[in-house]
Amino acid sequence: MSSQMYARLLAFGLWCWLLLGGPAGAWAQISPGTPGQPPLNSPPIPPDSSVRPRPALPAVASRPWVLRLQTEAADAPALRRYRPRTGLPDSLSVLREVRNLVLALQNEAYLLASADRLTWEKDTVRVQLYVGARFQWARLRNGNLGDALLTRAGYRERLFSGRPFLPADWARLQQRVLSEAENQGYPFATVRLDSVELTDRAVSGRVVLERGPVVYFDSLEIVGATKTRKEFLARYLQILPNQPYSQQRVAAATRLLRQLPYLRVRAEPEVRFAQHKARVYLLLEDRPANQFDAIVGILPNTATNTGQKKVQLTGDVTINLRNIRGGGKQLGLQWRKVDAASQLLDAQYVHPGFFGTPLEVSGSFNLYRQTQLNPFQTLRPRLQVTYPTPRAGRVALFTEWRSSQLLSDSTYKLLAVLPSTIDTRYDSYGLDYTWNALDDLYFPRQGTLAAAQAAVGNKRISKNSELNDTLYQRVALRTTQVTLGLRLERYFRLGRNGVLLARVRGEALLNRRLFLNDLFRLGGLNTLRGFNELNFYANQYAVGTVEFRQFTGQDAYVFVFADQAWLRQDIVAQPYYEDAPTGLGAGLSFRTGAGVFQFVYSLGHSEQQKLALNASKIHFGITNRF
């Protein structure tokens, strides 16, 4: 047997010894591709000119080289899929290219692949490459793992029987088994391949898990100036004393903490193990989160025949109290004067850690009142139960009762058809999901936000005593209604201080009998800039936004934006309507002694509004957090 074959068999034996775990096995975390990787027969270093004068390594390292591969005829078909570079700028690039080729072969189950000899000539490097046979799995059996654990780790017997022996597949299985173990209280577990048998290039063995000592959570320690209570954070993060250690919950802690607007995460959590216990340290500090907003808008008055002024003022006042008494509770109140005839009131209360559980219970109330043009009033209370999961975001179940009533109007008795607004009640049950991976809630630079909502319920139309009863004869008084909503946001870093925001959001109301006071309303600073607040009624709409922000400080930036919307209005009392309004503008935001000041100048274009300076919208206000 040739010396080269002895060397390859010795390398394979060493590879099997490492695969079995070596002296102590892999510890807790393994590097992808490391388990199952045979020792690489690295290309030799170019000859030293002092020892071998011919051929000599060029004095200039940047001299270009031509790479020539030489292999046996039987190995040539296996190399056709790989296209190594033949022209390389220097000798170091040659070594890297050859090494990458050998690694690629080994990762494709050619475990004995090696570069046996490199010959350096004038401007050419000749490589004698050995590929060898392709190894495959004969069978991978379950050693001492429970069937449920191995199944959760992604093991399927057919994937490890008669398939190529790919080290990456074995490494992924190892990592998944370790992840399952370290999430069940065994952070020091190791995984190895036992009882290895090699028969005609086919490998068989058993998966063996050495769990190590069982570890339980001891306590949660907070390092930093914060009033937030440890008990609340322990329930919120689901890191509870005397529960089995879970690496998944520790890893998800940072993302969950960043969703709390009143905390700033200074560093990743630290874990210290001692006497089968794990103590988790959180490096946190409070950030101003209680909020008082007062925003004033100046809009042109479109009702010029009423003798009113040419401009009208709108207002938005918001009070938000967060982390009340350090327990994460929140109380919010918002009043908005949309225009001279419309007002809106929102109230919300959030109670996390309900009765010592990780559940979050919240209640909200919405009131909208319109006193002109088919006056009506809508009430919308809502009750929601949210479960913040360590990995899959926030999942919530909710129920909502929406009732809309016409306000008294003497003209109703004279109508021969139903008005565009009507008395309705809609009781629904739904599911809400939110995934928040933003690096900052207030001033994100990168990350993703996704939210979806779906609800279904019964809608009932009530007969109004001021309307003729015969007007309801051809209207279904009881129907099924579906509500859908979606919001996706993505922030990209551009350069050192630039941020690009791409966002799409939309809602849909599915019902055969819709009226004006059933519909969604959009327009204004929070939904579609360049138009009056809540200017559009729609039963279906979508708004896409592209915004570039150039930060001049930690919480100061200038921005330009473009909003493109599509909306549809299909109701009983009015003809079908569709529009694609566009909003363009710019603004700035910066911190002052009184709070964060924001100024936005925008223009809008739609079928009812031309793109003109005299129809521009200006919004400015101060957000004060304390």
C-alpha positions as CSV (number, residue, x, y, z in Angstrom):
1,M,0.0,0.0,0.0
2,S,1.4,3.4,-1.0
3,S,2.4,6.0,1.6
4,Q,-0.3,8.4,0.4
5,M,-3.0,5.7,1.1
6,Y,-1.5,5.1,4.6
7,A,-1.8,8.9,5.2
8,R,-5.4,9.0,4.1
9,L,-6.4,6.1,6.3
10,L,-4.6,7.7,9.2
11,A,-6.5,11.0,8.5
12,F,-9.8,9.1,8.3
13,G,-9.1,7.3,11.6
14,L,-8.3,10.7,13.3
15,W,-11.5,12.1,11.8
16,C,-13.6,9.2,13.3
17,W,-11.9,9.7,16.7
18,L,-12.9,13.4,16.6
19,L,-16.4,12.5,15.4
20,L,-16.8,10.3,18.4
21,G,-16.2,13.2,20.6
22,G,-12.5,13.1,21.2
23,P,-11.5,13.1,24.8
24,A,-14.5,15.0,26.1
25,G,-16.9,15.7,23.2
26,A,-18.3,19.0,22.0
27,W,-19.4,21.2,24.8
28,A,-22.8,22.9,24.7
29,Q,-22.3,25.0,21.6
30,I,-20.6,23.7,18.4
31,S,-19.4,25.5,15.4
32,P,-21.4,24.6,12.2
33,G,-19.3,22.3,10.1
34,T,-16.8,21.4,12.9
35,P,-18.3,18.0,13.9
36,G,-17.9,15.5,11.2
37,Q,-15.2,17.5,9.4
38,P,-12.1,15.3,8.6
39,P,-8.8,17.0,9.3
40,L,-7.9,19.0,6.2
41,N,-4.8,17.9,4.4
42,S,-3.7,21.5,3.8
43,P,-1.6,22.4,0.7
44,P,2.1,22.8,1.6
45,I,3.6,26.2,2.0
46,P,5.4,27.5,-1.2
47,P,9.0,26.4,-1.1
48,D,11.5,28.7,0.6
49,S,14.0,30.1,-1.8
50,S,16.8,29.6,0.7
51,V,16.3,25.9,0.8
52,R,15.1,25.1,-2.7
53,P,16.5,27.7,-5.2
54,R,14.4,26.2,-8.0
55,P,11.6,27.1,-8.4
56,A,11.7,30.1,-6.1
57,L,8.8,32.0,-4.6
58,P,8.6,35.4,-6.2
59,A,9.8,38.2,-4.2
60,V,6.8,40.3,-5.0
61,A,3.7,38.8,-3.3
62,S,1.3,40.4,-5.6
63,R,2.6,38.6,-8.7
64,P,-0.2,36.8,-10.6
65,W,-0.4,33.1,-10.7
66,V,-2.1,30.5,-12.9
67,L,-3.7,27.6,-11.1
68,R,-3.6,24.2,-12.8
69,L,-5.4,21.2,-11.3
70,Q,-4.2,17.6,-11.9
71,T,-6.2,14.6,-10.8
72,E,-6.8,11.0,-11.7
73,A,-9.2,10.2,-14.6
74,A,-11.7,8.6,-12.2
75,D,-11.9,11.8,-10.1
76,A,-12.4,14.2,-13.0
77,P,-16.2,13.9,-13.2
78,A,-16.6,14.9,-9.5
79,L,-14.7,18.1,-10.2
80,R,-16.9,19.3,-13.0
81,R,-19.4,21.0,-10.6
82,Y,-16.6,23.1,-9.1
83,R,-15.2,26.1,-10.9
84,P,-12.1,27.3,-9.1
85,R,-10.5,30.5,-10.3
86,T,-7.6,29.8,-12.5
87,G,-6.1,33.3,-12.5
88,L,-5.1,34.5,-9.0
89,P,-3.4,37.7,-7.9
90,D,-0.8,36.3,-5.5
91,S,0.4,33.2,-3.8
92,L,-1.8,33.6,-0.7
93,S,-4.9,33.6,-2.9
94,V,-3.6,30.4,-4.5
95,L,-3.5,28.7,-1.1
96,R,-6.9,29.9,-0.2
97,E,-8.4,28.8,-3.4
98,V,-7.0,25.3,-3.1
99,R,-8.0,25.1,0.5
100,N,-11.6,26.2,-0.3
101,L,-11.8,23.6,-3.0
102,V,-10.7,20.8,-0.7
103,L,-13.2,21.9,2.0
104,A,-16.0,22.1,-0.6
105,L,-15.3,18.5,-1.6
106,Q,-15.2,17.3,2.0
107,N,-18.5,19.0,2.7
108,E,-20.0,17.1,-0.3
109,A,-19.1,13.7,1.3
110,Y,-15.7,13.3,-0.4
111,L,-14.2,12.9,3.1
112,L,-10.7,11.8,1.9
113,A,-10.2,14.7,-0.6
114,S,-6.8,16.4,-0.3
115,A,-4.2,18.4,-2.1
116,D,-1.3,16.1,-2.2
117,R,1.3,18.2,-3.9
118,L,1.8,21.8,-5.1
119,T,4.5,22.6,-7.7
120,W,5.4,26.2,-8.1
121,E,6.8,27.1,-11.5
122,K,7.5,30.5,-13.2
123,D,3.9,31.8,-13.2
124,T,2.0,28.5,-12.8
125,V,1.0,26.4,-9.7
126,R,0.2,22.8,-10.4
127,V,-1.9,21.0,-7.8
128,Q,-2.1,17.2,-7.6
129,L,-5.6,16.8,-6.2
130,Y,-7.1,13.6,-4.8
131,V,-10.9,13.3,-4.6
132,G,-11.6,9.7,-3.7
133,A,-15.0,8.0,-3.2
134,R,-18.1,9.6,-1.8
135,F,-19.1,8.4,1.6
136,Q,-22.8,7.8,2.5
137,W,-24.9,7.0,5.5
138,A,-25.7,3.3,6.1
139,R,-27.9,4.0,9.1
140,L,-28.0,6.4,12.0
141,R,-29.7,4.9,15.0
142,N,-31.1,6.5,18.2
143,G,-28.8,5.8,21.1
144,N,-30.0,7.1,24.5
145,L,-32.2,9.9,23.3
146,G,-35.9,9.9,23.8
147,D,-37.9,9.5,20.6
148,A,-39.8,12.7,21.2
149,L,-36.6,14.8,21.7
150,L,-35.0,13.3,18.6
151,T,-38.1,14.0,16.5
152,R,-38.3,17.6,17.7
153,A,-34.6,18.0,16.7
154,G,-35.6,17.2,13.1
155,Y,-34.3,13.6,13.0
156,R,-35.9,11.4,10.3
157,E,-34.4,7.9,9.7
158,R,-34.8,8.2,5.9
159,L,-32.6,11.3,5.9
160,F,-29.7,9.3,7.3
161,S,-30.0,6.1,5.3
162,G,-28.6,5.7,1.9
163,R,-27.9,9.4,1.7
164,P,-24.5,11.1,1.2
165,F,-22.6,11.6,4.4
166,L,-22.7,15.4,4.5
167,P,-20.9,16.8,7.6
168,A,-23.2,19.9,7.6
169,D,-26.3,17.7,8.0
170,W,-24.7,15.9,11.0
171,A,-23.7,19.2,12.5
172,R,-27.2,20.6,12.1
173,L,-28.6,17.5,13.8
174,Q,-26.1,17.9,16.7
175,Q,-27.0,21.6,17.1
176,R,-30.7,20.9,17.2
177,V,-30.3,18.1,19.7
178,L,-28.2,20.4,21.9
179,S,-30.7,23.2,21.6
180,E,-33.5,20.9,22.7
181,A,-31.4,19.7,25.7
182,E,-30.3,23.1,26.8
183,N,-33.9,24.3,26.7
184,Q,-34.9,21.5,29.1
185,G,-32.4,22.2,31.8
186,Y,-29.1,20.7,30.4
187,P,-26.9,23.6,29.2
188,F,-23.7,21.5,29.4
189,A,-25.0,18.6,27.2
190,T,-22.8,17.0,24.6
191,V,-23.7,15.0,21.5
192,R,-21.5,12.4,19.8
193,L,-21.6,9.6,17.2
194,D,-21.1,6.3,19.0
195,S,-20.5,2.7,17.7
196,V,-19.3,3.9,14.3
197,E,-18.9,1.2,11.6
198,L,-17.4,1.7,8.2
199,T,-18.4,-0.7,5.5
200,D,-17.5,-0.1,1.9
201,R,-17.6,3.7,2.2
202,A,-20.9,3.6,4.2
203,V,-21.0,4.9,7.8
204,S,-23.4,3.7,10.5
205,G,-23.6,4.7,14.1
206,R,-25.7,5.8,17.1
207,V,-26.6,9.3,18.3
208,V,-25.6,9.6,22.0
209,L,-26.5,12.5,24.3
210,E,-24.6,13.1,27.5
211,R,-26.8,15.5,29.3
212,G,-24.5,16.5,32.1
213,P,-25.9,18.1,35.3
214,V,-29.4,19.4,35.4
215,V,-29.6,23.2,36.0
216,Y,-32.5,25.3,37.3
217,F,-33.0,29.1,37.2
218,D,-32.0,30.6,40.5
219,S,-33.0,34.3,40.3
220,L,-33.1,37.3,38.1
221,E,-30.8,40.2,39.0
222,I,-31.1,43.7,37.7
223,V,-27.9,45.8,37.3
224,G,-28.7,49.5,36.7
225,A,-30.9,52.3,37.8
226,T,-34.5,51.2,37.2
227,K,-37.7,51.2,39.2
228,T,-39.0,48.1,37.4
229,R,-39.6,45.2,39.7
230,K,-37.8,41.9,39.3
231,E,-41.0,39.9,39.9
232,F,-42.6,41.6,36.9
233,L,-39.6,41.0,34.6
234,A,-39.3,37.4,35.7
235,R,-42.9,36.7,34.7
236,Y,-42.6,38.7,31.5
237,L,-39.4,36.9,30.4
238,Q,-40.7,33.6,31.8
239,I,-37.4,33.2,33.7
240,L,-38.8,31.9,37.0
241,P,-36.9,30.5,40.0
242,N,-36.7,26.7,40.3
243,Q,-37.7,26.2,36.7
244,P,-35.5,24.2,34.3
245,Y,-32.9,26.3,32.6
246,S,-33.8,27.4,29.0
247,Q,-31.2,29.0,26.8
248,Q,-34.0,30.0,24.4
249,R,-35.6,32.2,27.1
250,V,-32.3,33.8,27.9
251,A,-31.5,34.5,24.2
252,A,-35.0,36.0,23.7
253,A,-34.7,38.3,26.7
254,T,-33.1,41.2,24.8
255,R,-35.7,41.2,22.1
256,L,-38.5,41.1,24.6
257,L,-37.0,43.8,26.8
258,R,-36.6,46.1,23.8
259,Q,-40.4,46.0,23.3
260,L,-40.8,47.8,26.6
261,P,-40.7,51.5,25.9
262,Y,-39.7,52.4,29.5
263,L,-36.5,50.3,29.6
264,R,-33.1,50.7,27.8
265,V,-31.0,47.5,27.4
266,R,-27.4,48.4,28.0
267,A,-25.9,45.0,27.2
268,E,-26.8,41.4,26.5
269,P,-27.9,39.3,29.5
270,E,-25.2,37.5,31.5
271,V,-25.6,34.0,33.0
272,R,-23.6,32.6,35.9
273,F,-23.8,29.0,36.9
274,A,-23.1,27.6,40.3
275,Q,-24.2,24.5,42.2
276,H,-26.8,23.4,39.6
277,K,-28.3,26.9,39.5
278,A,-28.3,29.7,36.9
279,R,-28.5,33.3,37.9
280,V,-29.4,35.8,35.1
281,Y,-28.1,39.3,35.2
282,L,-29.9,42.1,33.2
283,L,-28.1,45.3,32.5
284,L,-31.0,47.9,32.3
285,E,-31.8,51.5,32.9
286,D,-35.0,53.5,32.8
287,R,-35.7,55.7,29.9
288,P,-38.3,58.5,29.7
289,A,-41.6,56.9,28.6
290,N,-44.5,58.7,30.2
291,Q,-45.8,60.8,27.4
292,F,-47.7,64.1,27.0
293,D,-48.3,65.2,23.4
294,A,-49.9,68.3,22.1
295,I,-50.1,68.6,18.3
296,V,-51.7,71.4,16.4
297,G,-52.6,71.2,12.7
298,I,-53.4,74.1,10.4
299,L,-55.6,73.1,7.5
300,P,-57.5,75.0,4.8
301,N,-61.2,75.1,5.4
302,T,-62.9,73.5,2.4
303,A,-66.4,74.7,3.5
304,T,-65.9,78.3,2.2
305,N,-69.7,78.9,1.8
306,T,-70.3,78.8,5.5
307,G,-68.8,82.2,6.3
308,Q,-66.0,80.5,8.4
309,K,-62.4,81.4,8.3
310,K,-60.2,80.2,5.4
311,V,-58.2,77.9,7.8
312,Q,-59.2,75.7,10.6
313,L,-57.3,74.3,13.6
314,T,-57.2,70.6,14.5
315,G,-55.7,69.2,17.7
316,D,-54.3,66.0,19.2
317,V,-53.7,65.6,23.0
318,T,-52.2,62.4,24.3
319,I,-51.4,61.3,27.9
320,N,-49.6,58.0,28.4
321,L,-48.5,56.7,31.8
322,R,-46.2,53.6,31.5
323,N,-44.6,51.3,34.0
324,I,-46.9,52.4,36.8
325,R,-45.3,51.6,40.2
326,G,-42.6,49.5,38.4
327,G,-45.1,46.7,37.5
328,G,-45.4,47.4,33.7
329,K,-48.9,48.7,33.9
330,Q,-50.0,51.3,31.4
331,L,-52.7,53.9,31.2
332,G,-53.4,56.0,28.1
333,L,-55.8,58.7,27.1
334,Q,-56.0,60.5,23.7
335,W,-58.4,63.2,22.5
336,R,-58.4,64.4,18.9
337,K,-60.3,67.1,17.2
338,V,-60.3,66.0,13.6
339,D,-62.1,68.9,12.2
340,A,-64.8,71.5,13.2
341,A,-67.5,68.8,13.3
342,S,-65.6,65.6,14.4
343,Q,-64.0,64.5,17.7
344,L,-62.3,61.3,18.7
345,L,-61.5,59.9,22.2
346,D,-59.3,56.8,23.0
347,A,-58.6,55.3,26.4
348,Q,-56.6,52.2,27.2
349,Y,-55.4,50.2,30.2
350,V,-52.8,47.4,30.1
351,H,-52.2,45.0,33.0
352,P,-49.2,42.6,32.5
353,G,-48.6,39.5,34.7
354,F,-52.3,38.9,35.2
355,F,-52.7,36.9,38.5
356,G,-49.0,35.9,38.4
357,T,-49.1,34.5,34.9
358,P,-47.2,35.7,31.8
359,L,-50.5,36.8,30.3
360,E,-51.2,40.5,29.6
361,V,-54.8,41.7,29.9
362,S,-55.8,45.0,28.3
363,G,-59.0,47.0,27.7
364,S,-59.6,49.9,25.4
365,F,-62.4,52.2,24.5
366,N,-62.9,54.3,21.4
367,L,-65.5,57.0,20.7
368,Y,-66.0,58.9,17.4
369,R,-68.6,61.6,17.0
370,Q,-69.5,63.4,13.8
371,T,-72.1,66.2,14.1
372,Q,-72.4,67.3,10.4
373,L,-73.2,65.5,7.1
374,N,-75.2,62.5,8.3
375,P,-74.3,62.8,12.0
376,F,-73.6,59.7,14.0
377,Q,-71.7,58.4,17.0
378,T,-69.7,55.2,17.3
379,L,-68.5,53.4,20.4
380,R,-66.0,50.6,20.3
381,P,-64.9,48.9,23.6
382,R,-62.4,46.0,23.3
383,L,-61.0,43.4,25.7
384,Q,-57.7,41.6,24.8
385,V,-55.5,38.9,26.3
386,T,-51.9,38.7,25.1
387,Y,-49.3,36.1,25.5
388,P,-45.7,37.3,24.8
389,T,-43.8,34.2,23.6
390,P,-40.0,34.0,23.8
391,R,-39.5,33.2,20.2
392,A,-42.7,33.7,18.1
393,G,-43.7,37.2,19.1
394,R,-46.9,38.3,20.8
395,V,-50.1,36.4,20.2
396,A,-53.4,37.9,21.4
397,L,-57.1,36.9,21.5
398,F,-59.6,39.7,21.6
399,T,-63.3,40.5,21.6
400,E,-64.8,43.8,20.4
401,W,-68.2,45.3,20.5
402,R,-68.8,48.1,18.0
403,S,-72.1,50.1,18.0
404,S,-72.9,53.1,15.8
405,Q,-76.0,55.2,16.2
406,L,-77.4,58.0,14.2
407,L,-77.7,61.4,15.9
408,S,-81.1,63.1,15.8
409,D,-81.8,64.9,12.5
410,S,-85.2,66.3,11.5
411,T,-84.6,65.4,7.8
412,Y,-84.7,61.7,8.4
413,K,-88.5,61.6,8.3
414,L,-88.5,63.0,4.8
415,L,-86.1,60.4,3.3
416,A,-87.4,58.0,0.7
417,V,-84.2,55.8,0.8
418,L,-81.9,54.8,3.5
419,P,-79.2,57.3,4.4
420,S,-75.5,56.6,3.9
421,T,-75.2,56.1,7.7
422,I,-77.3,53.7,9.8
423,D,-77.7,52.2,13.2
424,T,-75.5,49.0,13.5
425,R,-73.9,46.7,16.0
426,Y,-71.0,44.4,15.3
427,D,-69.8,41.9,17.9
428,S,-66.6,40.1,16.9
429,Y,-63.9,37.7,18.1
430,G,-60.4,37.8,16.7
431,L,-56.7,36.9,16.7
432,D,-53.9,39.5,16.7
433,Y,-50.2,38.7,16.1
434,T,-47.2,41.1,16.4
435,W,-43.5,40.5,15.7
436,N,-41.2,43.3,16.8
437,A,-37.5,43.0,16.0
438,L,-36.7,46.8,16.0
439,D,-33.5,47.9,17.7
440,D,-35.4,50.9,19.2
441,L,-39.1,51.6,19.7
442,Y,-38.8,55.4,19.3
443,F,-36.0,55.9,16.9
444,P,-35.3,52.6,15.0
445,R,-32.3,52.3,12.8
446,Q,-32.8,48.8,11.7
447,G,-35.1,45.9,12.2
448,T,-38.5,44.5,11.2
449,L,-42.0,45.0,12.6
450,A,-44.9,42.8,11.4
451,A,-48.5,42.8,12.7
452,A,-51.6,41.0,11.5
453,Q,-55.1,40.9,12.7
454,A,-58.3,38.9,11.8
455,A,-61.8,39.0,13.3
456,V,-65.2,37.6,12.5
457,G,-68.6,38.3,14.0
458,N,-72.2,39.1,13.6
459,K,-73.4,42.5,12.3
460,R,-76.9,43.6,13.2
461,I,-78.8,46.6,11.7
462,S,-81.2,48.2,14.1
463,K,-84.3,50.1,12.8
464,N,-84.3,53.8,13.7
465,S,-87.6,55.1,14.9
466,E,-87.1,58.4,12.9
467,L,-86.8,56.5,9.6
468,N,-89.7,55.0,7.7
469,D,-89.9,51.3,8.5
470,T,-90.5,50.3,4.9
471,L,-86.9,51.5,4.0
472,Y,-85.5,48.3,5.7
473,Q,-87.6,45.8,3.7
474,R,-84.8,45.0,1.2
475,V,-81.9,45.1,3.7
476,A,-80.6,42.0,5.5
477,L,-80.7,43.0,9.2
478,R,-78.3,40.2,10.3
479,T,-75.1,39.3,8.4
480,T,-71.6,37.9,9.0
481,Q,-68.7,40.3,8.8
482,V,-64.9,39.8,8.6
483,T,-62.2,42.3,9.4
484,L,-58.6,41.9,8.3
485,G,-55.5,44.0,8.9
486,L,-51.8,43.9,8.1
487,R,-48.8,46.1,8.8
488,L,-45.2,45.4,7.7
489,E,-42.2,47.7,8.4
490,R,-38.5,47.3,7.5
491,Y,-35.7,49.7,8.5
492,F,-32.4,49.6,6.6
493,R,-29.2,51.4,7.5
494,L,-27.7,53.5,4.7
495,G,-24.3,54.8,5.5
496,R,-23.4,56.0,8.9
497,N,-26.5,58.0,9.9
498,G,-29.0,57.3,7.1
499,V,-32.1,55.1,7.5
500,L,-34.5,53.9,4.9
501,L,-38.0,53.0,6.0
502,A,-40.2,50.8,3.8
503,R,-43.7,50.2,5.0
504,V,-47.0,48.7,3.8
505,R,-50.2,48.6,5.8
506,G,-53.8,47.9,4.9
507,E,-57.2,46.8,6.2
508,A,-60.3,45.1,4.6
509,L,-63.9,45.0,5.7
510,L,-65.8,42.1,4.1
511,N,-69.6,42.3,4.2
512,R,-72.5,42.6,1.7
513,R,-74.2,45.5,3.5
514,L,-71.9,48.3,4.4
515,F,-72.7,51.9,5.3
516,L,-70.5,55.0,5.7
517,N,-70.2,54.7,9.5
518,D,-69.0,51.1,9.2
519,L,-65.9,52.0,7.2
520,F,-62.3,52.7,8.0
521,R,-61.1,56.2,7.9
522,L,-57.6,57.3,6.9
523,G,-55.8,60.5,6.0
524,G,-53.5,62.8,8.0
525,L,-50.3,62.6,9.9
526,N,-50.6,59.0,11.1
527,T,-51.9,57.3,8.0
528,L,-51.7,59.3,4.7
529,R,-49.8,62.6,4.8
530,G,-50.8,65.4,2.5
531,F,-54.5,65.2,3.3
532,N,-56.9,66.2,6.0
533,E,-57.2,64.1,9.1
534,L,-59.5,61.1,8.4
535,N,-60.4,62.5,5.1
536,F,-61.2,59.2,3.3
537,Y,-63.8,56.5,4.0
538,A,-62.9,53.0,2.7
539,N,-63.9,49.4,3.3
540,Q,-60.6,48.3,1.8
541,Y,-57.3,50.2,1.6
542,A,-53.5,49.8,1.4
543,V,-50.8,52.4,2.0
544,G,-47.2,52.0,0.9
545,T,-44.5,54.3,2.4
546,V,-40.9,55.0,1.5
547,E,-39.1,57.4,3.8
548,F,-35.5,58.4,4.1
549,R,-34.2,59.7,7.5
550,Q,-30.9,61.4,8.0
551,F,-30.0,61.4,11.7
552,T,-28.1,64.4,13.0
553,G,-28.1,63.1,16.6
554,Q,-29.4,60.2,18.8
555,D,-33.0,61.4,18.5
556,A,-32.9,64.1,15.8
557,Y,-33.3,63.7,12.1
558,V,-34.6,65.2,8.8
559,F,-36.6,63.2,6.4
560,V,-38.4,63.1,3.1
561,F,-41.2,60.7,2.3
562,A,-43.7,59.4,-0.3
563,D,-47.0,57.8,0.6
564,Q,-48.9,55.9,-2.1
565,A,-52.4,54.6,-1.3
566,W,-55.1,52.6,-2.9
567,L,-58.6,52.7,-1.4
568,R,-62.0,51.3,-2.3
569,Q,-65.5,52.4,-1.1
570,D,-68.4,50.1,-1.8
571,I,-71.4,50.8,0.3
572,V,-75.2,50.5,0.0
573,A,-76.3,54.1,-0.2
574,Q,-73.6,55.5,-2.6
575,P,-72.0,54.5,-5.9
576,Y,-68.8,52.5,-6.0
577,Y,-65.7,54.6,-5.6
578,E,-62.0,53.9,-6.0
579,D,-59.0,56.2,-5.7
580,A,-55.1,56.1,-5.5
581,P,-54.1,59.2,-3.5
582,T,-50.4,60.2,-3.2
583,G,-48.7,62.1,-0.5
584,L,-45.3,63.8,-0.7
585,G,-43.3,65.9,1.7
586,A,-40.5,66.5,4.1
587,G,-40.0,67.3,7.8
588,L,-37.6,67.3,10.7
589,S,-37.6,66.1,14.3
590,F,-35.3,67.1,17.1
591,R,-35.2,67.3,20.9
592,T,-35.8,70.6,22.8
593,G,-36.0,71.4,26.5
594,A,-39.7,70.9,26.4
595,G,-39.7,67.6,24.4
596,V,-39.3,66.3,20.9
597,F,-40.4,68.8,18.3
598,Q,-41.7,67.6,14.9
599,F,-42.5,69.6,11.8
600,V,-44.0,68.0,8.7
601,Y,-44.8,69.8,5.4
602,S,-46.8,67.7,2.9
603,L,-48.6,67.8,-0.4
604,G,-51.3,65.4,-1.6
605,H,-52.9,64.4,-4.9
606,S,-56.1,62.5,-5.4
607,E,-59.3,62.6,-7.6
608,Q,-60.7,65.3,-5.3
609,Q,-57.5,67.2,-4.5
610,K,-54.9,68.7,-6.9
611,L,-51.2,68.7,-6.1
612,A,-51.0,72.4,-5.3
613,L,-49.2,74.6,-2.7
614,N,-52.4,76.2,-1.6
615,A,-53.7,72.7,-0.6
616,S,-50.5,71.8,1.4
617,K,-50.7,70.5,4.9
618,I,-48.5,71.6,7.8
619,H,-48.3,69.6,11.1
620,F,-46.1,70.5,14.0
621,G,-46.1,69.6,17.7
622,I,-44.1,68.6,20.8
623,T,-43.9,65.2,22.3
624,N,-42.8,65.4,25.9
625,R,-41.6,62.2,27.7
626,F,-40.9,62.2,31.3
